[in-house]
Amino acid sequence: RAGYAEAENRFDPEPEADDRLVLTLSSPEAVRALAGHRRRVVVELLTSMHRFGLDEEALARAVPDLRRLRLDGFALHLPIDDGELSRVEEISSWVSTLRRHQLPTDTLWVSHVTAAELATLRRRHPETTFRPRIGTLLWLGERESYQARGTVLACHRVRRGQRVGYRQRRAPGEGH
């Protein structure tokens, strides 16, 4: 999320002049700030992980700004475990939503998708290039290869019983 200053809740649309840099936008404010600029961007959509991204309502409101972006595609950061929908069904649902809003579906970056799921998606949506995000595969399970540190970037409200996170566990109660 280069260029986004979360603490100040503002976006610097020109963090670097390098055209190889592709910014990931995950909020309506960031989309609005970049509309009309020539920065390459990928827009993250909110999945059942409930982490970052535009939900369907925010996407619908942002359509005019999305059309003014130099859009390289959309990203879907999916949970490791299937929730109420399989990952294939969740991705297919987003493809339909993007089409309904007449937004491009030519490139989607997807995370935590198996080779079999990718094959299914490619058969189901041959007009879309699915680009797997494989960062988790590079380190997950190899405890010596990383140190866990964190900074709270956002706090999301959850409902009792709502599935959230990588493992799609149900929230035990209302909260954040």
Contacts in CASP RR format, 6 or more apart in sequence:
PFRMAT RR
TARGET T0000
AUTHOR 0000-0000-0000
METHOD contacts of the structure
MODEL  1
RAGYAEAENRFDPEPEADDRLVLTLSSPEAVRALAGHRRRVVVELLTSMH
RFGLDEEALARAVPDLRRLRLDGFALHLPIDDGELSRVEEISSWVSTLRR
HQLPTDTLWVSHVTAAELATLRRRHPETTFRPRIGTLLWLGERESYQARG
TVLACHRVRRGQRVGYRQRRAPGEGH
1 23 0 8 1.000
1 24 0 8 1.000
1 26 0 8 1.000
2 15 0 8 1.000
2 16 0 8 1.000
2 21 0 8 1.000
2 23 0 8 1.000
2 24 0 8 1.000
3 11 0 8 1.000
3 12 0 8 1.000
3 15 0 8 1.000
3 23 0 8 1.000
4 11 0 8 1.000
4 12 0 8 1.000
4 30 0 8 1.000
5 11 0 8 1.000
5 12 0 8 1.000
6 153 0 8 1.000
6 154 0 8 1.000
9 29 0 8 1.000
10 33 0 8 1.000
11 29 0 8 1.000
11 30 0 8 1.000
11 33 0 8 1.000
11 34 0 8 1.000
13 33 0 8 1.000
13 34 0 8 1.000
13 37 0 8 1.000
13 39 0 8 1.000
14 37 0 8 1.000
14 39 0 8 1.000
15 21 0 8 1.000
15 23 0 8 1.000
19 40 0 8 1.000
21 39 0 8 1.000
21 40 0 8 1.000
22 40 0 8 1.000
22 41 0 8 1.000
22 42 0 8 1.000
22 72 0 8 1.000
23 34 0 8 1.000
23 39 0 8 1.000
23 40 0 8 1.000
23 41 0 8 1.000
23 42 0 8 1.000
24 41 0 8 1.000
24 42 0 8 1.000
24 43 0 8 1.000
24 44 0 8 1.000
24 75 0 8 1.000
25 31 0 8 1.000
25 34 0 8 1.000
25 41 0 8 1.000
25 42 0 8 1.000
25 43 0 8 1.000
25 44 0 8 1.000
25 69 0 8 1.000
26 43 0 8 1.000
26 44 0 8 1.000
26 52 0 8 1.000
26 53 0 8 1.000
26 54 0 8 1.000
27 52 0 8 1.000
27 53 0 8 1.000
27 54 0 8 1.000
28 54 0 8 1.000
28 58 0 8 1.000
28 61 0 8 1.000
28 62 0 8 1.000
28 65 0 8 1.000
31 43 0 8 1.000
31 54 0 8 1.000
31 62 0 8 1.000
31 65 0 8 1.000
31 66 0 8 1.000
31 69 0 8 1.000
32 62 0 8 1.000
32 65 0 8 1.000
34 41 0 8 1.000
34 69 0 8 1.000
35 64 0 8 1.000
35 65 0 8 1.000
35 66 0 8 1.000
35 68 0 8 1.000
35 69 0 8 1.000
36 68 0 8 1.000
36 69 0 8 1.000
37 69 0 8 1.000
37 70 0 8 1.000
38 70 0 8 1.000
39 70 0 8 1.000
40 70 0 8 1.000
40 72 0 8 1.000
41 69 0 8 1.000
41 70 0 8 1.000
41 71 0 8 1.000
41 72 0 8 1.000
42 71 0 8 1.000
42 72 0 8 1.000
42 73 0 8 1.000
42 74 0 8 1.000
42 75 0 8 1.000
42 109 0 8 1.000
43 53 0 8 1.000
43 54 0 8 1.000
43 66 0 8 1.000
43 69 0 8 1.000
43 71 0 8 1.000
43 73 0 8 1.000
43 74 0 8 1.000
43 75 0 8 1.000
44 52 0 8 1.000
44 53 0 8 1.000
44 54 0 8 1.000
44 74 0 8 1.000
44 75 0 8 1.000
44 76 0 8 1.000
44 77 0 8 1.000
45 53 0 8 1.000
45 54 0 8 1.000
45 55 0 8 1.000
45 59 0 8 1.000
45 74 0 8 1.000
45 75 0 8 1.000
45 76 0 8 1.000
45 94 0 8 1.000
46 52 0 8 1.000
46 53 0 8 1.000
46 54 0 8 1.000
46 55 0 8 1.000
46 58 0 8 1.000
47 76 0 8 1.000
47 77 0 8 1.000
47 78 0 8 1.000
47 79 0 8 1.000
47 90 0 8 1.000
47 94 0 8 1.000
48 78 0 8 1.000
48 79 0 8 1.000
48 83 0 8 1.000
48 84 0 8 1.000
48 85 0 8 1.000
48 90 0 8 1.000
48 163 0 8 1.000
48 164 0 8 1.000
48 165 0 8 1.000
48 168 0 8 1.000
49 77 0 8 1.000
49 78 0 8 1.000
49 79 0 8 1.000
49 164 0 8 1.000
49 165 0 8 1.000
49 166 0 8 1.000
50 156 0 8 1.000
50 158 0 8 1.000
50 162 0 8 1.000
50 164 0 8 1.000
50 165 0 8 1.000
51 77 0 8 1.000
51 156 0 8 1.000
51 165 0 8 1.000
52 77 0 8 1.000
52 153 0 8 1.000
52 154 0 8 1.000
54 62 0 8 1.000
56 97 0 8 1.000
59 66 0 8 1.000
59 97 0 8 1.000
59 98 0 8 1.000
59 101 0 8 1.000
59 103 0 8 1.000
60 101 0 8 1.000
63 101 0 8 1.000
63 102 0 8 1.000
63 103 0 8 1.000
66 103 0 8 1.000
67 103 0 8 1.000
71 104 0 8 1.000
72 107 0 8 1.000
73 104 0 8 1.000
73 106 0 8 1.000
73 107 0 8 1.000
73 108 0 8 1.000
73 109 0 8 1.000
74 94 0 8 1.000
74 98 0 8 1.000
74 103 0 8 1.000
74 105 0 8 1.000
74 107 0 8 1.000
74 108 0 8 1.000
74 109 0 8 1.000
75 108 0 8 1.000
75 109 0 8 1.000
75 110 0 8 1.000
75 111 0 8 1.000
75 133 0 8 1.000
76 90 0 8 1.000
76 91 0 8 1.000
76 94 0 8 1.000
76 108 0 8 1.000
76 109 0 8 1.000
76 110 0 8 1.000
76 111 0 8 1.000
77 111 0 8 1.000
77 112 0 8 1.000
77 133 0 8 1.000
78 87 0 8 1.000
78 90 0 8 1.000
78 91 0 8 1.000
78 110 0 8 1.000
78 111 0 8 1.000
78 112 0 8 1.000
78 113 0 8 1.000
79 87 0 8 1.000
79 112 0 8 1.000
79 163 0 8 1.000
79 165 0 8 1.000
79 166 0 8 1.000
79 167 0 8 1.000
79 168 0 8 1.000
80 112 0 8 1.000
80 136 0 8 1.000
80 166 0 8 1.000
80 167 0 8 1.000
81 166 0 8 1.000
81 167 0 8 1.000
81 168 0 8 1.000
82 168 0 8 1.000
83 163 0 8 1.000
83 168 0 8 1.000
84 163 0 8 1.000
85 93 0 8 1.000
86 117 0 8 1.000
87 110 0 8 1.000
87 112 0 8 1.000
87 113 0 8 1.000
87 117 0 8 1.000
88 117 0 8 1.000
88 120 0 8 1.000
88 121 0 8 1.000
88 124 0 8 1.000
91 108 0 8 1.000
91 110 0 8 1.000
91 113 0 8 1.000
91 121 0 8 1.000
91 130 0 8 1.000
92 121 0 8 1.000
92 124 0 8 1.000
92 125 0 8 1.000
94 108 0 8 1.000
95 105 0 8 1.000
95 108 0 8 1.000
95 125 0 8 1.000
95 128 0 8 1.000
98 104 0 8 1.000
98 105 0 8 1.000
99 105 0 8 1.000
105 125 0 8 1.000
105 127 0 8 1.000
105 128 0 8 1.000
106 127 0 8 1.000
106 128 0 8 1.000
106 129 0 8 1.000
107 128 0 8 1.000
107 129 0 8 1.000
107 131 0 8 1.000
108 128 0 8 1.000
108 129 0 8 1.000
108 130 0 8 1.000
108 131 0 8 1.000
109 131 0 8 1.000
109 132 0 8 1.000
109 133 0 8 1.000
110 118 0 8 1.000
110 121 0 8 1.000
110 130 0 8 1.000
110 131 0 8 1.000
110 132 0 8 1.000
110 133 0 8 1.000
111 132 0 8 1.000
111 133 0 8 1.000
111 135 0 8 1.000
111 136 0 8 1.000
112 136 0 8 1.000
112 166 0 8 1.000
113 121 0 8 1.000
113 130 0 8 1.000
113 132 0 8 1.000
118 130 0 8 1.000
118 132 0 8 1.000
121 128 0 8 1.000
121 130 0 8 1.000
122 128 0 8 1.000
122 130 0 8 1.000
139 145 0 8 1.000
139 146 0 8 1.000
155 176 0 8 1.000
156 164 0 8 1.000
156 176 0 8 1.000
157 174 0 8 1.000
157 175 0 8 1.000
157 176 0 8 1.000
158 164 0 8 1.000
158 171 0 8 1.000
158 173 0 8 1.000
158 174 0 8 1.000
158 175 0 8 1.000
158 176 0 8 1.000
159 171 0 8 1.000
159 173 0 8 1.000
159 174 0 8 1.000
160 171 0 8 1.000
160 172 0 8 1.000
160 173 0 8 1.000
160 174 0 8 1.000
161 170 0 8 1.000
161 171 0 8 1.000
161 172 0 8 1.000
161 173 0 8 1.000
162 170 0 8 1.000
162 171 0 8 1.000
163 169 0 8 1.000
163 170 0 8 1.000
164 171 0 8 1.000
END
